[in-house]
Amino acid sequence: MKQYNAVKAEVDSWRNFARHLSDTLELAQLGDEGLRAELEAETSAIEAELEKRSFTAMLSGKYDRDSAILAIHAGAGGTDSQDWAAMLERMYLRWAEAREYETEILDLTEGEEAGIKSVTIAVNGEYAFGYLRSEKGVHRLVRLSPFDAAHRRHTSFALVEVLPQASMDEAEVEVDPGDIKVDVYKSSGAGGQNVQKNATAVRITHIPTGIVVTCQNERSQTQNREFAMRILRARLLELKQAEKEEERAVLRGEYTKAEWGSQIRSYVLHPYQMVKDHRTEHESGNTQTVLDGDLDPFMEAYLRQA
């Protein structure tokens, strides 16, 4: 029923658009000069709608319409990279908020001094995965470090992973109970303080592949385990698809080391201001706006190129 309703809404939308176009053509064929202003307005509206539909048509992958799981991992660069991971978390949460997507932090590991070591976020909304898949890869930051007493310029890296939530329920992937190791522990917050007295956080290790999934949201152990298993199945499905396509180099959002030379996008705050995507060459001089969540131009440039 969910699939049926989605297809029906799409078909109805196209039929309404076709009707709008047909009605406008009929008006134009009347040849009434008094209708010129109205026709110009209708034509502009149709052109804008067509441009929007043209772009949406590019989001036609198997999971593009679905919600997403976004994971951010601090890379090379120590405390600076952990702070950079926290900046990226804020950037994506602001982007999701602007698009009216719902977000939920599933797992968070704080940094020792500042920032975060990693975070996993559920982003719920139509086309969330379609847009966010353009963000998959290493992100590089160049700035004067606030953690360096000499205030020198530092380069930091963070790895962004994106998984479709729909794939978490794919029947293609079966997990043998004998292939996993489950650990239960207490959820922890900043400073190592226990968020809960009971052990509700869950860590699942898939022994054959070495994939580790954790979930320590403030829910029950049963719910955390269920969600961790769903994420594990999503990662295994991605692994399986990559093997089918013989793209071992892009497994799990590039199992690439988050370091120099492998970045997809650079954010330079010093000695000049620039955000540049190295895949599309799209760039912006307004770094603050980008870090505040204005990512659509970068996402659209990537999708149009792809």
C-alpha positions in Angstrom: 0.0 0.0 0.0 2.9 2.4 0.8 4.4 1.7 -2.7 1.0 2.0 -4.3 0.2 5.4 -2.6 3.6 6.8 -3.6 3.1 5.8 -7.3 -0.4 7.0 -7.4 0.6 10.4 -5.9 3.4 10.6 -8.6 1.0 9.8 -11.5 -1.7 12.2 -10.2 0.9 14.9 -10.0 2.0 14.4 -13.6 -1.6 14.3 -14.8 -2.3 17.6 -13.0 0.8 19.1 -14.6 -0.3 17.9 -18.1 -3.8 19.4 -17.5 -2.3 22.7 -16.5 -0.2 22.8 -19.6 -3.1 21.8 -21.8 -5.4 24.6 -20.3 -2.6 27.2 -20.8 -2.2 26.1 -24.5 -6.0 26.5 -25.0 -5.9 30.0 -23.6 -3.0 30.9 -25.9 -4.8 29.6 -29.0 -7.7 32.1 -28.3 -5.4 34.9 -29.5 -6.8 37.3 -27.0 -4.3 40.1 -26.3 -6.0 40.8 -23.0 -4.8 37.4 -21.7 -1.1 38.2 -22.4 -0.2 39.1 -18.8 -2.0 36.0 -17.4 -0.4 33.7 -20.0 3.1 35.1 -19.3 2.6 34.3 -15.6 1.3 30.8 -16.4 4.2 30.2 -18.7 6.7 31.2 -16.0 5.0 28.9 -13.5 5.1 26.0 -16.0 8.8 26.6 -16.8 9.6 26.7 -13.0 7.6 23.5 -12.5 9.3 21.8 -15.4 12.7 22.7 -14.1 11.8 21.2 -10.7 10.5 18.0 -12.2 13.5 17.7 -14.5 15.7 17.8 -11.4 13.6 15.4 -9.4 13.7 13.0 -12.3 17.5 12.7 -11.6 16.6 11.3 -8.2 15.5 8.0 -9.7 17.8 5.5 -8.0 16.3 2.5 -6.2 16.4 4.2 -2.8 16.6 7.9 -3.7 13.1 8.6 -2.5 13.8 7.1 0.9 15.0 8.4 4.3 18.7 8.1 5.1 21.2 7.1 7.8 24.0 9.7 8.0 27.3 8.8 9.8 30.2 11.2 10.4 33.6 10.0 11.6 36.5 12.2 12.7 39.7 11.4 10.7 43.3 12.5 10.7 43.9 15.7 12.7 43.3 14.9 16.4 41.1 17.4 18.4 40.8 19.6 15.3 39.2 16.7 13.3 36.8 15.9 16.2 35.7 19.5 16.3 35.4 19.4 12.5 33.1 16.4 12.8 30.9 18.3 15.2 30.8 21.2 12.7 29.7 18.8 10.0 27.0 17.4 12.3 25.6 20.9 12.9 25.8 21.6 9.1 23.7 18.6 8.2 21.2 19.1 11.0 20.7 22.7 9.8 20.3 21.5 6.2 17.7 18.8 7.3 15.8 21.4 9.4 15.6 23.8 6.4 14.1 20.9 4.4 11.7 20.1 7.2 13.2 16.6 7.6 13.0 14.9 11.0 16.3 13.9 12.5 17.2 11.5 15.4 20.7 10.9 16.8 21.1 7.1 17.1 24.7 7.0 18.3 27.2 9.6 19.5 30.8 9.3 20.7 32.2 12.5 22.2 35.7 13.7 21.7 38.2 13.8 24.6 38.7 17.5 24.6 36.2 18.9 22.1 33.9 17.8 19.3 32.9 14.3 18.5 34.6 11.1 17.4 31.5 9.9 15.5 27.8 10.3 15.2 25.0 8.4 13.5 21.9 10.3 12.5 18.5 9.1 11.1 17.3 11.6 8.5 13.6 11.0 7.8 11.9 12.5 4.8 11.1 12.1 1.1 14.3 12.1 -1.1 16.6 12.4 2.0 18.8 9.7 0.7 18.7 11.0 -2.9 20.2 14.3 -1.8 22.5 13.1 0.9 24.2 10.4 -1.3 26.1 13.3 -2.9 27.8 13.9 0.5 29.4 10.5 0.8 33.2 10.7 1.1 36.0 12.7 2.9 35.5 16.3 3.8 38.6 18.5 4.4 38.8 21.7 6.6 41.6 24.2 6.5 41.6 26.9 9.2 43.6 28.5 12.0 43.3 26.0 14.8 41.5 27.2 18.0 43.3 24.3 19.8 46.8 25.4 18.9 48.5 27.8 21.3 50.5 29.3 18.4 47.3 29.6 16.4 48.8 27.9 13.4 46.9 26.7 10.3 45.7 23.1 10.5 44.1 20.7 8.1 41.4 18.3 9.4 39.5 15.5 7.8 36.2 13.7 8.5 34.5 10.8 6.7 30.7 11.0 5.8 28.8 7.8 5.2 25.2 7.6 3.8 22.9 4.6 3.8 19.3 4.4 2.6 16.9 3.4 5.4 14.8 1.3 3.1 17.7 -1.1 2.6 17.6 -1.9 6.3 14.5 -4.0 5.6 15.8 -5.7 2.4 15.1 -9.4 2.3 18.3 -9.9 0.2 20.5 -9.9 3.3 20.3 -12.6 5.9 22.4 -12.4 9.0 23.5 -15.7 10.6 23.2 -15.4 14.4 26.5 -17.3 14.6 28.2 -14.6 12.6 27.6 -11.8 15.0 28.9 -10.8 18.5 26.6 -8.6 20.6 27.9 -6.5 23.5 25.7 -4.5 25.8 27.0 -1.6 27.8 25.9 1.7 29.5 25.2 4.7 27.3 27.6 7.4 28.0 27.5 11.2 27.5 30.0 14.0 27.6 32.8 13.4 30.2 32.0 9.8 30.4 29.0 10.3 32.6 26.4 7.6 32.5 23.2 8.7 30.8 21.4 5.7 32.2 22.0 3.4 35.1 21.0 0.3 33.1 23.0 -1.2 30.2 20.9 -0.2 27.2 23.6 0.6 24.5 24.3 -2.2 22.0 27.4 -2.9 19.9 27.1 -5.6 17.2 30.2 -7.0 15.4 29.8 -8.9 12.2 32.7 -11.3 12.4 33.1 -12.3 8.7 33.3 -8.7 7.5 34.6 -6.9 10.7 31.7 -4.4 10.4 30.9 -2.9 13.8 27.6 -1.1 14.5 26.6 0.7 17.7 23.4 2.2 18.9 23.1 4.0 22.3 20.1 6.3 22.0 18.1 6.8 25.1 15.7 3.9 24.3 15.5 0.4 25.6 18.1 -2.2 25.0 15.7 -4.2 22.8 15.0 -1.1 20.6 18.7 -0.3 20.3 19.5 -3.9 19.3 16.7 -3.9 16.7 18.0 -0.6 15.1 21.6 -1.7 15.3 20.7 -5.0 13.4 18.8 -3.0 10.8 21.8 -0.7 10.2 24.1 -3.8 10.0 21.8 -5.3 7.4 21.9 -2.0 5.4 25.8 -2.0 5.5 25.9 -5.7 4.4 23.5 -4.9 1.5 25.7 -2.0 0.4 28.7 -4.3 0.6 26.9 -7.0 -1.5 25.8 -4.4 -4.1 29.3 -3.0 -4.4 30.7 -6.5 -5.0 28.0 -7.2 -7.6 29.1 -4.0 -9.5 32.8 -4.8 -9.0 33.3 -1.5 -7.3 35.3 -2.7 -4.3 37.0 0.7 -4.1 33.7 2.4 -3.1 32.6 -0.1 -0.4 30.8 1.4 2.6 31.0 5.0 1.3 34.6 4.5 0.4 36.3 2.6 3.2 38.9 5.4 2.6 41.2 6.7 5.2 40.1 10.2 6.1 43.3 12.0 5.2 45.0 14.2 2.7 44.4 13.5 -1.0 41.1 11.6 -0.9 38.7 14.4 -0.1 35.6 15.1 -2.2 35.2 18.7 -0.8 37.4 21.3 0.8 36.3 24.0 3.2 39.0 26.7 3.4 38.6 29.3 6.2 42.2 30.6 6.0 44.1 32.3 4.3 40.9 32.8 2.1 37.3 31.8 2.2 36.2 29.1 -0.1 34.2 25.8 -0.3 35.0 23.7 -3.3 33.7 20.4 -4.5 36.5 18.5 -6.2 34.2 16.3 -8.2 32.0 19.0 -9.9 34.3 22.1 -9.4 31.3 23.8 -7.9 32.4 26.4 -5.3 31.2 29.1 -3.0 33.0 32.0 -1.4 30.4 32.2 1.4 31.7 29.6 3.8 29.5 30.5 6.7 26.3 30.1 4.7 27.5 26.6 3.6 28.4 25.6 7.2 25.0 26.9 8.2 23.4 24.2 6.0 23.1 25.8 2.5 24.2 22.6 0.7 21.6 22.4 -2.1 23.8 24.0 -4.8 26.5 21.5 -4.1 24.1 18.5 -4.1 22.4 19.7 -7.3 25.7 20.2 -9.1 26.7 16.6 -8.1 23.4 15.1 -9.2 23.4 16.9 -12.5 26.9 15.7 -13.3 26.1 12.2 -12.2 
